[in-house]
């Protein structure tokens, strides 16, 4: 269903609008859950998700299936899962951007493109292919569009974001000179326990006049996360720079376009106050110029020490730190995976997961080397240990495809759209399947470094597993 929504936001203000956006809850959900929506239960299952091809055959672009197994089944190398033949179809015309509660008992998704693009759905996990759609739908499309970027920014709190940039020139079409550029951000906050939008805002991203005249802009933002005190929201940015010395051209669609040049401001993060969403500002890292807005995978995490650790994914090799007390980049901290691994090849972090005690698991690729790899990282000692898994030469990079909603060309394959590493205590759960080939669920003890090849993952053509929750 497409829920009704009446947009009443005023530019630069945050307004509570939840009463207008949620549907009636399902009678199939127990009374306590209907009353509070709180996720208080013990973990029972680990949900695996997989993406299948669209009608044109583009790998991973057709939608998402889910199947839930027990932790015992996850460790059993004889247990077999076929999410595509046995699983439950999550609502989404394209690959769903699935999020989960800490204990794995609920999945959340905002549908990606199509007639219902922008609709939030919530599912209760009950094992196997049994998922209860709670029917607590929320329409975020008037704020975030039909292909929203969103994550769980803190337990029970979802945040969706959207950014766009508009370049102005001396004329339309080809041959115009650059005049200026303006970037706009939109943010919506969702209560995941009692689904509704609680805050929204829209504002011009605060570059200085000198920076916009120099062509600096932000056309995409993603992976918002709250600090420990829940007073600040940190949002990754795709910072680019128009080459102001060049004239405009026209692309194949007849749109005026401008060439880009090197950015020299550093990795940028957009920061706003929470819950007001006021006082936007940009902070920059002096240690990197790589972007941190990611692609379908969470790349910012709140550390056990109260700091935020942020990967320059999905092309950079660094993990940066935002100080939990000051809310600014710690310019003295710079974890470089390439240096930690001691490789001469360039390294790209495709996805990662902070686990605990400044220990994490990274999924990465190397330039000039086929495949994808896992490494355990110690963010205090600045060390990394490469792990041994099967099919490494087939996992990771398997081509590129254009995102139909945004035009962005993205990496496809297991690591290209990889969305989540499941965590239970010291154990990390990583489904690894090359595009169209069978694989396994790997269970890694981040303290002992033991790697267990767990449940068999049956695959099909143009498909791959992309998350554990």
N, C-alpha and C positions, 0 to 999 in steps of 0.2 A: 504494500500500500504506500501511497505517497501522502504523508501527513500534511495537514494544513499548517502554514506558517505566515505570520504577519510581521514583517520587518519594521521595527520602530526605532532602530538605532540611529543616533545622531553622530556625525563625524567627530571622533576624538573622545566619545563618552562610552562608559560601560554600563549596560542596563540589564537588570535581571528580567529574563523573558521566559523562564521555564514553564510557566503556566500555559503558554501558548503552543508548546512544541512537543509534548509527549502524548502518546496514545494510551488508551485504557489498557491496564495490565491483564495478563492472561489468567483465567480461572484455574489453570493448571499449576500455578505456583503457590506454595504454601502461604498461609496467612501471615506468618512472621516475616517471610521474605517480602511479601507484598507491602507490609507495613514499613519495614526499615530498608530493605534491599541490601543490608550489610552482608558481607561475605565472611562469615565467622567459622566455617566448618574446617575440618582437617582435610588435607589433600588425599584424594582417592586415585586420581588418574593423571597421566601425562598425555596431552593431546598432540598428535602429529598432523601437520597440514601439508598438502601437496597442490601444485598448480598444474593445470592441463592446457592444451593449446586451444586457440580460438578457431572459428570457422575457416579462416584463411590458412590455418596451420602454424601460426606463430607460436613458438614454444612458450608455455606458461601464461599466455594472455587470455585464456578462456574462462577462468574462474578458479575456485579453491574448494577442495574437499578436506574433511577432517575426520579423524578416527582416534578414539581415546583408549589407551592401554594402561595396565597397572604398572607400578614401578618394578614389580617382580617380572612381568612379561617383558619390560624394556631391557632387562639384563639377560634374558634367555635367547641365546643365539639360534635356537631351534624354533622360536616363535616367529610366525610370519604375519606381516601386515601388508594389505593391499588397499591403500586409502582410496584408490580410484575405482576399484570394483566394489568395495565394501563400505566406503565412507559416506559421510553426510555432507551435502552440498551447502556451503555457506552462501548467503545471499550476496551476490556481486556479479555484475556483468564481466568485469575484468578481475585480475588477481586481487583478492581481498587483502586489506592491510589489517591483519588480525592482531589483537592485543589480548592479554589475559590477566586475571587476578593473580596475586602472589601465590595462592594455594592451588591454582589451576582449576578451580571449580566453576569459573565463568570465563567465557570468551566474549570479546567485544569486537565489533567491526563497523566501519562506516563504508557503505557501498561505494565502489569506484566506477564511475562513468555510467552511461545508460540512463533509462527513464527514472530509475531510483537512485542515481548517483547522489551522494550526500546524505542518504538515510542511515542513521545509526541503528544497529541491531545488537541485542544481547542474548547469549545462549548459556543455558545451564548444562554442564558436562555431566553425563550420567553413564558413561562407559560405552565402548564399541562405537557404533554409529548412532547411538542415542544422545541427541542433543535437544534440549527443550528451548525453542524460541520463545522468550518471555513476552514478545510482542510489545515491548516498551520502546517503541520507535520514536526517534527524534529527527527532525529534518534540519540538517545543518547547511543545506544547499544555498539558501539566500545569503548566508555569510561566507561560506567556504568554497562554494561552487560544487560542481558534480564530481570532481576528482580531488578530494581534500587530503591534505597531509595532517596526520594526527597520531598521537601516542598517549599511553598512560603516563602522565607527567609525575604522578605520585599515586599511591594506592587509593583507589576510589575516585580519582580525579583525572579526567581525560581533557586534553587540550588540542584543539585543531587550529591550524594556522594557514595563512595564504598571503603571498606577496606578489606584486607586479610592479614593473617599471615602465615609465613612458618617457621616451626621448622626444624632445622638441627640436625642430630644425628650422632653417630659414624658409623652407618650402616643403611641399609634399613630393613623394616620388624620389627618383634618382637625382643625384647631383646637388643635394642640399647640404649646407654647412650645419654642423652641430651648434646648438644654442645652449641647451640645458637638459637635465634629466631629473625626474621625480619618482621616488619609490614609495609604494603604499603597502601597509601591512594590515591584515585582519586577524583577529584572534577570537575564538569561542571556547568557553570553559564548560565542560559537561560533568554533571554529577553522575557517576557510573553506578552508584548504589540505588539511587532513585532517579532514573534517567531523565534529564532535562538540561537545557542550557541555562546556566546560572549567571554568566557574564558574557558580554561581547564588546568589542571595540574595533575601531578603524582609525588609522592615523598615518601621516606621512613619516617615513623613517627618517630620523634626525641626522642626516649628513650636514656638514657645514656647507655654506655657499661656495667656498673654494673647492670642496670635494665634488660637488655636483657639476660645477663648471669644468672640472677636470675629467668628468665622465663617470664618476663612481656611482654604482647603483646596486640594488639587491632585487632580483627577479624571482627568487624562490627562498622560502624559509621552511624549517622542519625541525623535528626531534626536540620539542620543548620539554624542559624538566624544571621541577621546583627545587629550591634549596631545602636544607633540613628544617629551617624555621618556617618554611612555606610563606616567605615574605617577598621572594623574588622569583621570576620566571625567566629562564635562560633559553634562547632559541637560536639554533644553528642557522647560518646564512650562506647563500650562494652569492658571494661578492664578486662583481665583475666591473670592468671599466671599458667604456666606449673610447675608441681611438678618435679623439676630437680633431686630429689633424687630417682625417679622411672624410670624403664626402659620402653621402648615403648611396645605397644601391637598392634594387628591387628584387625580391626573391621570386621563386617559381609561382607562389600564390599571389603575387602582385602587391605584397606588403613592403613598405619601406623598412630597410634594415641597415644596421651600422656595424662595422667591423670592431673587434675588441683588441685591447692591448693589455700589457702586463699590469697587474694590480700590485701596489707597493705599500698598502696600508696594513697588511698582515691578515691572519685569520680573524674573522669578525663574528661576534655574537650579539644578538639583540636582547636587551634586558628591559623588563618592565616590572613595576611593583605588582605584588599579588596580595589580596584578590582584586584590587581596584583596576589593574591593567593600565595604570597611569604612569607618567614619567618615563617614557621610552628613551633609551640611550644605547649607543653602540660601544662595545669594548673590543680591543684588538690585542692579539698576541704578536709579540715581536719575534717569536720563534718559528713562525710558519706563514706562508702565503696560501696554503691549501684551504679549500672550503670544507665546512663541517656540517653541511645540511643533509648529507647521507642520501641513501636511496632505498626506501622500504625497510630499513633496519635501524633500530635505536642505537645511537652512538654516543649518547651522554648518560652518565650514571652518577648517582650520589654515592660517594665512597663512605666506608666505615669511619673515616676520619673527619667527615663533614665537608670535604672538598668535592667538587664536581670534576670528573675525569671525562675528557672529550676527545674522541678520535677524529682525525682529519680524513674521515672516510667519505667516499669510497675510492679515492685515488692517492691519498697521502699515506705516509708511514708513521706519523707521529700521534702520540696521545698527550694532550695538553691538560693543564690543571687550572681550574678557577677556584680561587681561595674562598672557603666557606665563610670566612669572617668579613672580608672586604668586598666580596662580589666582583673582584677584578681578576684578570689573568695573573697567575704566578709566573712572572717572567723568568724566574730562576729555575723553573721546572720544565723539562722537555724530554719525554720518553720517545726515543726513535727506534722503532722495531727493526729497521735495517741494521742499525749499529748493534742492537742487542742480539740479533741473530748472527752477526759477524759475516753477512753475505755481501758480495760485491755487486749483486744485482739490485735494481730498484725494487722496492717492496710496496705493495698497496694493501692497506687494511680494507677488506670488503665488508666485514661485520665483526662485532666483538661483544663480549658480555663481561661486565664487572661482576665478580662472584662475592667475595668477602675479603676483609683484611688486606686490601690492596692487591689481591690476586685476581687475574682475569684470564679469559680464553679468547684468542684472536683467530679469525678466519682470514687468510691472506693469500695473495698471489705474488709471483715474481716476474718481472719483465724478462722475456726471452726464455721462460721456462713454462712448459705446458702444465696445467693443472692447478690445484688449490691445496692449501696446507693449513694445519692447525698448530698453534703455539700457545703454551702457557706463559703468561707474563707476570712478573713481580714488579709492581709500579713503585715500590719503595726502593728495591735494590737495583732497578733499571735493568733487569735481566729477562731473557726469553729462552724457552726450550721448545724446539720443534718436536712435534709428536708424530708417531708412526701410525698411519691408517692405510687401508687398501685403496686401490683405484685413484691414487693421488694424481696420476698423469691425466685422468679424465675429469677430475672434479675441478670446478671453478669457472674458467672462461670457456664459453661455447658459442660465441657470436654476439652480435648486437642487434637490437631492434628499436624502432622509433616508438615512443610512448604516444599513442593516438590522441590522448587527451591534451598533452602538453607539447608534443613535437620533440621532446628531449630524447636523445639517443642514449640507451642504457644497456648495460651488460646483462645478458640473459644467462640462464644456467643456475646451478645450485647456489653459487656465491653471489650472482648478480642480483637475484631477488630475495636472497636469504633474509628471513625476518626475525627469528628469535631462537636463542639457546635456552633450553629449559634448565632450571636450577632447583635442586632439592638438597639442602645442606651443603656438603662439600662436593656434591656430584653435579656435573654439567652434562646435559643430554643434547647431542648434535646429530640430526639425521643427515646422512651424506649419500646422495645418489647422483651420479652423472646424468645429464639430460638423456632420458629415454632408456637408461640402464638400471638394473637392480643395484641395491646398496644395503647399508646397515645403519642402525641407530648406534652411535658410539657414546659410551658413558665414561666420563673422565673424572677421576678424583683429583681435584686441583691441589690438594695437600700432598698426596703420595705420588702423584703423576701417573698413576695406573690408568691404562686405557683398556676398556672392555668392549669388544665387538658384540653388541647386543642384537636385538630383534632384526630379522631379515625384512627388508623393505622392497616389496615388489613394485615395479615401475611399468610404464607404458610409453609409447612413442610421444615425443614432444612434451614430456612431463618431468617433474622433479619434485622432491620433498623440500620444503622451504622453512619449516619451523617446528619447534617443540615448545610446549607450554605447560 
